[in-house]
Amino acid sequence: MNDYSPLETEFIELLRGAVSISSLSTQEADVSRYLVRWMHRHGFQSEMDGAGSAVGARGTGKLEIVLLGHIDTVPGEIPVRIEDGVLWGRGSVDAKGPFCTFVAAVSSLPDHVLERARFICVGAVEEEAASSKGAHHALARYNPAYCIIGEPSGWDTITLGYKGRLVIKAKLEKDNFHSAGDDTTANEDMVRFWNALEVWAKEFNTDHRVFDSVQVSLQAMHSENDGMRQKCEATIGLRLPPRLQPDDAFDLLEKVKQKLGMPHLRLAYTGREEPHRGPKDTALTRAFRIAIRAAGVQPQLTLKTGTSDMNVVAPLWGCPILAYGPGDSTLDHTPTERLEIKEYLDAVKVLRNALERLVMN
């Protein structure tokens, strides 16, 4: 059995308690209240903000540092338990683990650091939904000098960027005709458009690195025929590299449609996030690299092909930003989501050390 200090035990119970409370997107109120109460008991000025996010602030200094995580999860019930030093449960990795790391680290910062800076922990709601409601609310409320996003990177790794995203709703409608006729069906037209998108993506991707390539996926397709009209609808997802902004991608898709001669095809987008790739060498990345080396390992830098709230806040805040948090991101959204307790506690130590170095140097 592992021997944890009283403080470590308290941090473990913080995480276990948060993971034990179901918090699907738009249903985060219970876990938000739990986190607000915990932060209040541990020296934070805490509240549920106007979006419903759990927010806690410590420190009186002028330097504003926002630690933005998220507390909502995707569906899927995993019995919460700790076995052999591993905590199982939905949200343990994505992303209550990283947010609890934020809260634990900030709660244990010494007074001389708190006198130099103000640390604001935001457990945002609806990150897993297209709305990113919590991040958008924080965007208008804060103007930080530095920002850390709470996402699993592994305790020895920092994430410098995320690809962008564009979700396209494609709709086709045309008069019905006899199957012996020589016209194409709405379904066939949609397939033709999809095939053209795959060709376009292949031609666009002159760089073979996944992060620098556009990825297209056919996420859903539905059709119906009432005897008078044929209809087909498709949801198409695009993951965008930094060289392709969402609005530019949409314009290129319109050109693909025009080249095919499909005036009856209508395109609209329901979700858009700008890609972001931050520099390797900033005061923020240096603080983390030094803190990770101090823990006895070589720091790693990575780029993610998914999206996070970094995509929402980075373009407008314009400050040094990175993502950090314990956990194996390949376990996100899976039925085997779990987090090693040792990695969680190591991440708390690294983050606390990095924040001290960032503020005091």
NUFIKOL-685345 format. One record per residue (C-alpha): residue in three letters; chain; x negated, y, z negated. Coordinates in Angstrom, 2 decimals. Layout:
N
NODE    r  c       xx       yy       zz
NODE  ALA  A        X        Y        Z
...
//
This chain:
361
NODE    r  c       xx       yy       zz
NODE  MET  A     0.00     0.00     0.00
NODE  ASN  A    -1.28     3.46     0.87
NODE  ASP  A    -2.09     5.83    -1.96
NODE  TYR  A    -0.77     9.27    -1.11
NODE  SER  A    -1.28    12.41    -3.16
NODE  PRO  A     1.83    14.06    -4.63
NODE  LEU  A     1.66    16.74    -1.91
NODE  GLU  A     1.31    14.16     0.86
NODE  THR  A     4.23    12.22    -0.59
NODE  GLU  A     6.31    15.39    -0.49
NODE  PHE  A     5.40    15.95     3.17
NODE  ILE  A     6.32    12.36     4.01
NODE  GLU  A     9.70    12.74     2.33
NODE  LEU  A    10.26    15.99     4.27
NODE  LEU  A     9.81    14.05     7.50
NODE  ARG  A    11.83    11.03     6.40
NODE  GLY  A    14.69    13.28     5.31
NODE  ALA  A    14.73    15.21     8.58
NODE  VAL  A    14.61    12.09    10.75
NODE  SER  A    17.38    10.48     8.67
NODE  ILE  A    19.83    13.24     9.62
NODE  SER  A    21.40    12.78    13.04
NODE  SER  A    20.94    15.89    15.18
NODE  LEU  A    21.97    15.42    18.79
NODE  SER  A    21.80    18.57    20.90
NODE  THR  A    24.58    21.00    19.83
NODE  GLN  A    24.99    18.99    16.58
NODE  GLU  A    21.96    20.19    14.61
NODE  ALA  A    23.68    22.07    11.75
NODE  ASP  A    23.10    19.41     9.08
NODE  VAL  A    19.38    18.99     9.71
NODE  SER  A    18.98    22.75    10.09
NODE  ARG  A    20.50    23.29     6.65
NODE  TYR  A    18.26    20.57     5.20
NODE  LEU  A    15.13    22.22     6.59
NODE  VAL  A    16.21    25.70     5.48
NODE  ARG  A    16.68    24.43     1.93
NODE  TRP  A    13.29    22.68     1.93
NODE  MET  A    11.52    25.78     3.21
NODE  HIS  A    13.28    27.99     0.64
NODE  ARG  A    12.08    25.73    -2.19
NODE  HIS  A     8.50    25.97    -0.87
NODE  GLY  A     8.01    29.71    -0.65
NODE  PHE  A     9.53    30.55     2.74
NODE  GLN  A    12.06    33.22     3.51
NODE  SER  A    14.43    30.89     5.30
NODE  GLU  A    17.71    31.01     7.17
NODE  MET  A    19.78    29.55     9.95
NODE  ASP  A    19.52    32.13    12.69
NODE  GLY  A    22.20    33.21    15.14
NODE  ALA  A    21.58    30.20    17.37
NODE  GLY  A    21.73    27.74    14.48
NODE  SER  A    17.98    27.10    14.41
NODE  ALA  A    16.16    26.53    11.11
NODE  VAL  A    13.79    29.46    10.54
NODE  GLY  A    11.28    29.98     7.77
NODE  ALA  A     8.67    32.73     7.36
NODE  ARG  A     5.68    33.01     5.04
NODE  GLY  A     3.04    35.69     4.72
NODE  THR  A     2.88    39.48     4.55
NODE  GLY  A     0.19    40.27     7.11
NODE  LYS  A     0.65    42.17    10.36
NODE  LEU  A    -0.51    39.32    12.63
NODE  GLU  A     2.61    37.46    13.79
NODE  ILE  A     2.25    33.76    14.63
NODE  VAL  A     5.30    31.80    15.79
NODE  LEU  A     5.37    28.02    15.45
NODE  LEU  A     8.25    26.99    17.68
NODE  GLY  A     9.43    23.38    17.49
NODE  HIS  A    12.79    21.75    18.07
NODE  ILE  A    15.03    19.71    15.81
NODE  ASP  A    17.55    18.23    18.24
NODE  THR  A    17.22    14.74    19.69
NODE  VAL  A    18.51    12.66    22.55
NODE  PRO  A    21.09     9.93    21.77
NODE  GLY  A    20.05     6.56    20.41
NODE  GLU  A    20.20     5.29    16.84
NODE  ILE  A    17.01     3.79    15.41
NODE  PRO  A    17.27     2.66    11.76
NODE  VAL  A    15.04     4.98     9.73
NODE  ARG  A    12.42     3.08     7.77
NODE  ILE  A     8.75     3.11     6.83
NODE  GLU  A     6.96    -0.17     7.51
NODE  ASP  A     3.21    -0.73     7.37
NODE  GLY  A     2.51     2.99     7.35
NODE  VAL  A     4.78     3.76    10.30
NODE  LEU  A     7.98     5.79    10.17
NODE  TRP  A    10.63     4.60    12.65
NODE  GLY  A    13.54     6.78    13.74
NODE  ARG  A    14.97     8.93    16.51
NODE  GLY  A    13.17    12.26    16.47
NODE  SER  A    10.13    11.03    14.53
NODE  VAL  A     7.98    11.86    17.56
NODE  ASP  A    10.21    14.15    19.65
NODE  ALA  A    10.15    16.48    17.90
NODE  LYS  A    10.97    16.51    14.19
NODE  GLY  A     7.52    15.09    13.49
NODE  PRO  A     5.75    18.09    15.05
NODE  PHE  A     8.13    20.59    13.43
NODE  CYS  A     7.71    19.03     9.98
NODE  THR  A     3.96    19.25    10.62
NODE  PHE  A     4.41    23.00    11.12
NODE  VAL  A     6.44    23.43     7.96
NODE  ALA  A     4.12    21.28     5.83
NODE  ALA  A     0.98    23.06     7.04
NODE  VAL  A     2.37    26.57     6.55
NODE  SER  A     3.77    25.68     3.11
NODE  SER  A     0.25    24.83     1.93
NODE  LEU  A    -1.67    27.83     3.32
NODE  PRO  A    -3.67    29.73     0.68
NODE  ASP  A    -2.79    33.26    -0.42
NODE  HIS  A    -5.74    34.94     1.29
NODE  VAL  A    -4.49    33.64     4.66
NODE  LEU  A    -0.89    34.65     3.96
NODE  GLU  A    -2.08    38.18     3.21
NODE  ARG  A    -3.50    38.48     6.74
NODE  ALA  A    -0.64    37.07     8.82
NODE  ARG  A     3.05    36.22     8.95
NODE  PHE  A     3.84    32.66    10.01
NODE  ILE  A     7.31    32.02    11.44
NODE  CYS  A     8.43    28.42    11.82
NODE  VAL  A    11.39    28.03    14.18
NODE  GLY  A    13.14    24.66    14.39
NODE  ALA  A    15.00    25.38    17.60
NODE  VAL  A    18.30    23.87    18.69
NODE  GLU  A    19.28    22.50    22.10
NODE  GLU  A    15.79    21.98    23.51
NODE  GLU  A    16.90    18.62    24.89
NODE  ALA  A    19.83    20.34    26.60
NODE  ALA  A    19.56    22.57    29.65
NODE  SER  A    20.42    25.62    27.54
NODE  SER  A    17.29    25.82    25.32
NODE  LYS  A    19.54    27.93    23.10
NODE  GLY  A    17.19    28.16    20.13
NODE  ALA  A    14.17    29.18    22.20
NODE  HIS  A    16.10    31.84    24.09
NODE  HIS  A    17.32    33.31    20.80
NODE  ALA  A    13.76    33.35    19.42
NODE  LEU  A    12.52    34.91    22.65
NODE  ALA  A    14.51    38.08    22.00
NODE  ARG  A    13.71    38.16    18.30
NODE  TYR  A     9.92    37.86    18.07
NODE  ASN  A     6.83    39.25    19.77
NODE  PRO  A     4.00    37.07    18.46
NODE  ALA  A     0.27    37.47    18.84
NODE  TYR  A     0.00    33.66    19.10
NODE  CYS  A     2.47    30.84    19.63
NODE  ILE  A     2.26    27.11    18.95
NODE  ILE  A     4.90    24.81    20.44
NODE  GLY  A     5.86    21.70    18.48
NODE  GLU  A     5.61    18.72    20.82
NODE  PRO  A     3.80    15.40    20.46
NODE  SER  A     0.28    15.62    21.83
NODE  GLY  A    -1.51    13.30    19.42
NODE  TRP  A    -3.22    14.76    16.37
NODE  ASP  A    -6.55    15.12    18.21
NODE  THR  A    -5.14    16.71    21.39
NODE  ILE  A    -3.77    20.10    22.41
NODE  THR  A    -1.47    20.67    25.38
NODE  LEU  A    -2.27    23.66    27.59
NODE  GLY  A     0.64    23.56    30.01
NODE  TYR  A     3.86    22.04    31.31
NODE  LYS  A     5.26    21.71    34.78
NODE  GLY  A     8.35    23.71    35.69
NODE  ARG  A    11.75    22.30    36.53
NODE  LEU  A    14.62    22.97    38.90
NODE  VAL  A    17.87    21.00    38.78
NODE  ILE  A    19.81    21.19    42.05
NODE  LYS  A    23.50    20.45    42.51
NODE  ALA  A    24.11    19.52    46.17
NODE  LYS  A    27.69    19.28    47.50
NODE  LEU  A    28.99    18.10    50.88
NODE  GLU  A    32.59    18.11    52.11
NODE  LYS  A    33.97    17.35    55.58
NODE  ASP  A    37.11    16.10    57.33
NODE  ASN  A    37.72    12.38    57.23
NODE  PHE  A    37.52    10.39    60.46
NODE  HIS  A    38.00     6.83    61.66
NODE  SER  A    35.11     4.52    60.89
NODE  ALA  A    34.89     3.64    64.58
NODE  GLY  A    34.04     7.25    65.38
NODE  ASP  A    30.52     8.53    66.03
NODE  ASP  A    30.37    11.18    63.29
NODE  THR  A    28.26    10.79    60.14
NODE  THR  A    29.86    10.38    56.74
NODE  ALA  A    29.33    12.81    53.88
NODE  ASN  A    27.30    10.11    52.14
NODE  GLU  A    25.06     9.65    55.18
NODE  ASP  A    24.51    13.39    55.41
NODE  MET  A    23.49    13.54    51.76
NODE  VAL  A    21.07    10.65    52.25
NODE  ARG  A    19.60    12.43    55.27
NODE  PHE  A    19.07    15.56    53.14
NODE  TRP  A    17.44    13.51    50.39
NODE  ASN  A    15.11    11.82    52.89
NODE  ALA  A    14.13    15.24    54.23
NODE  LEU  A    13.32    16.42    50.70
NODE  GLU  A    11.00    13.47    50.19
NODE  VAL  A     9.20    14.33    53.44
NODE  TRP  A     8.97    18.00    52.39
NODE  ALA  A     7.51    17.07    49.00
NODE  LYS  A     4.93    14.78    50.60
NODE  GLU  A     3.83    17.52    53.00
NODE  PHE  A     3.71    20.12    50.20
NODE  ASN  A     1.51    17.95    47.97
NODE  THR  A    -1.92    18.62    49.39
NODE  ASP  A    -3.33    18.09    45.88
NODE  HIS  A    -3.14    14.50    44.64
NODE  ARG  A    -3.16    15.41    40.94
NODE  VAL  A     0.29    14.83    39.45
NODE  PHE  A     0.32    18.10    37.49
NODE  ASP  A    -0.38    20.09    40.66
NODE  SER  A     2.21    18.26    42.78
NODE  VAL  A     5.94    18.71    43.19
NODE  GLN  A     7.99    15.68    42.15
NODE  VAL  A    11.55    15.09    43.37
NODE  SER  A    14.05    12.65    41.87
NODE  LEU  A    17.60    11.70    42.83
NODE  GLN  A    19.23    11.73    39.41
NODE  ALA  A    22.87    11.13    40.28
NODE  MET  A    25.13    10.70    43.31
NODE  HIS  A    28.92    10.52    43.54
NODE  SER  A    31.34    10.35    46.46
NODE  GLU  A    35.07    10.18    47.07
NODE  ASN  A    37.49    10.02    49.99
NODE  ASP  A    41.20    10.86    49.67
NODE  GLY  A    41.98     9.99    53.29
NODE  MET  A    41.84    13.63    54.34
NODE  ARG  A    38.46    14.85    53.12
NODE  GLN  A    35.14    13.20    52.34
NODE  LYS  A    33.09    14.54    49.45
NODE  CYS  A    29.62    13.73    48.20
NODE  GLU  A    27.75    15.33    45.30
NODE  ALA  A    24.20    14.76    44.16
NODE  THR  A    22.01    15.96    41.31
NODE  ILE  A    18.39    16.37    42.35
NODE  GLY  A    15.57    17.15    39.95
NODE  LEU  A    12.32    18.86    40.86
NODE  ARG  A     9.22    19.02    38.66
NODE  LEU  A     7.21    22.03    39.76
NODE  PRO  A     3.46    22.74    39.63
NODE  PRO  A     2.19    26.22    38.66
NODE  ARG  A     1.81    27.20    42.32
NODE  LEU  A     5.55    26.76    42.96
NODE  GLN  A     8.02    28.93    41.06
NODE  PRO  A    11.68    27.82    40.75
NODE  ASP  A    13.13    30.55    42.98
NODE  ASP  A    10.56    29.82    45.69
NODE  ALA  A    11.36    26.11    45.49
NODE  PHE  A    15.07    26.83    45.91
NODE  ASP  A    14.36    28.95    49.00
NODE  LEU  A    12.30    26.12    50.49
NODE  LEU  A    15.16    23.67    49.92
NODE  GLU  A    17.51    26.03    51.70
NODE  LYS  A    15.11    26.00    54.65
NODE  VAL  A    15.10    22.19    54.66
NODE  LYS  A    18.90    22.31    54.80
NODE  GLN  A    18.90    24.81    57.65
NODE  LYS  A    16.40    22.74    59.64
NODE  LEU  A    18.75    19.76    59.36
NODE  GLY  A    21.68    21.86    60.64
NODE  MET  A    23.97    21.25    57.67
NODE  PRO  A    26.09    24.38    57.11
NODE  HIS  A    28.61    22.28    55.16
NODE  LEU  A    25.96    21.44    52.51
NODE  ARG  A    26.07    23.74    49.48
NODE  LEU  A    23.14    24.06    47.07
NODE  ALA  A    23.15    25.58    43.60
NODE  TYR  A    20.90    25.18    40.58
NODE  THR  A    21.95    24.51    36.99
NODE  GLY  A    18.59    24.55    35.25
NODE  ARG  A    15.30    26.33    35.92
NODE  GLU  A    12.10    26.57    33.93
NODE  GLU  A     8.95    28.26    35.14
NODE  PRO  A     5.74    26.19    35.09
NODE  HIS  A     2.98    27.34    32.76
NODE  ARG  A    -0.69    26.51    32.47
NODE  GLY  A    -2.71    28.37    29.85
NODE  PRO  A    -6.47    28.96    29.78
NODE  LYS  A    -8.81    26.54    28.05
NODE  ASP  A   -10.72    29.16    26.08
NODE  THR  A    -8.76    31.48    23.81
NODE  ALA  A    -9.01    32.27    20.12
NODE  LEU  A    -6.11    29.84    19.61
NODE  THR  A    -7.64    26.90    21.51
NODE  ARG  A   -11.03    27.52    19.86
NODE  ALA  A    -9.47    27.38    16.38
NODE  PHE  A    -7.86    24.03    17.19
NODE  ARG  A   -10.97    22.55    18.79
NODE  ILE  A   -13.07    23.46    15.75
NODE  ALA  A   -10.42    22.10    13.37
NODE  ILE  A   -10.17    18.80    15.25
NODE  ARG  A   -13.97    18.41    15.32
NODE  ALA  A   -14.02    19.11    11.57
NODE  ALA  A   -11.71    16.10    11.18
NODE  GLY  A   -14.38    13.92    12.76
NODE  VAL  A   -13.15    13.42    16.33
NODE  GLN  A   -13.67    15.02    19.74
NODE  PRO  A   -10.77    17.32    20.71
NODE  GLN  A    -8.86    16.51    23.89
NODE  LEU  A    -7.04    18.88    26.25
NODE  THR  A    -4.05    17.79    28.29
NODE  LEU  A    -1.34    18.98    30.68
NODE  LYS  A     2.20    17.57    30.66
NODE  THR  A     4.40    16.78    33.63
NODE  GLY  A     7.59    17.35    31.63
NODE  THR  A     8.97    20.59    30.24
NODE  SER  A     9.25    22.13    26.78
NODE  ASP  A    10.21    25.42    25.17
NODE  MET  A     6.78    26.65    26.28
NODE  ASN  A     8.36    27.10    29.72
NODE  VAL  A    10.97    29.41    28.19
NODE  VAL  A     8.82    31.69    26.04
NODE  ALA  A     5.38    31.76    27.68
NODE  PRO  A     6.30    33.90    30.72
NODE  LEU  A     7.74    36.71    28.59
NODE  TRP  A     5.71    36.61    25.39
NODE  GLY  A     2.47    36.52    27.36
NODE  CYS  A     0.40    35.59    24.31
NODE  PRO  A    -2.07    32.71    23.89
NODE  ILE  A     0.04    29.56    23.60
NODE  LEU  A    -0.43    25.81    23.33
NODE  ALA  A     1.53    22.77    22.20
NODE  TYR  A     0.50    20.55    19.31
NODE  GLY  A     1.97    17.80    17.20
NODE  PRO  A     1.43    14.23    16.08
NODE  GLY  A     2.84    11.27    17.95
NODE  ASP  A     2.59     9.28    21.14
NODE  SER  A     4.68    11.09    23.77
NODE  THR  A     5.23     7.87    25.71
NODE  LEU  A     7.58     6.89    22.85
NODE  ASP  A     9.83     9.92    23.48
NODE  HIS  A    13.47     8.94    24.09
NODE  THR  A    12.67     5.21    23.77
NODE  PRO  A    14.25     2.59    21.47
NODE  THR  A    10.84     2.11    19.78
NODE  GLU  A    10.23     5.74    18.75
NODE  ARG  A     7.96     5.81    15.71
NODE  LEU  A     5.21     7.86    14.10
NODE  GLU  A     2.20     6.72    12.08
NODE  ILE  A     2.20     8.41     8.69
NODE  LYS  A    -1.61     8.79     8.75
NODE  GLU  A    -1.44    10.63    12.08
NODE  TYR  A     1.26    12.94    10.72
NODE  LEU  A    -0.81    13.81     7.65
NODE  ASP  A    -3.97    14.24     9.75
NODE  ALA  A    -2.06    16.65    12.02
NODE  VAL  A    -0.96    18.68     8.99
NODE  LYS  A    -4.60    19.04     7.92
NODE  VAL  A    -5.78    19.98    11.41
NODE  LEU  A    -3.03    22.56    11.84
NODE  ARG  A    -3.64    24.12     8.43
NODE  ASN  A    -7.36    24.33     9.18
NODE  ALA  A    -6.72    25.81    12.65
NODE  LEU  A    -4.37    28.47    11.28
NODE  GLU  A    -6.88    29.49     8.62
NODE  ARG  A    -9.67    29.78    11.21
NODE  LEU  A    -7.43    31.71    13.62
NODE  VAL  A    -6.47    34.28    10.99
NODE  MET  A    -9.76    34.65     9.13
NODE  ASN  A   -12.24    34.72    12.05
//
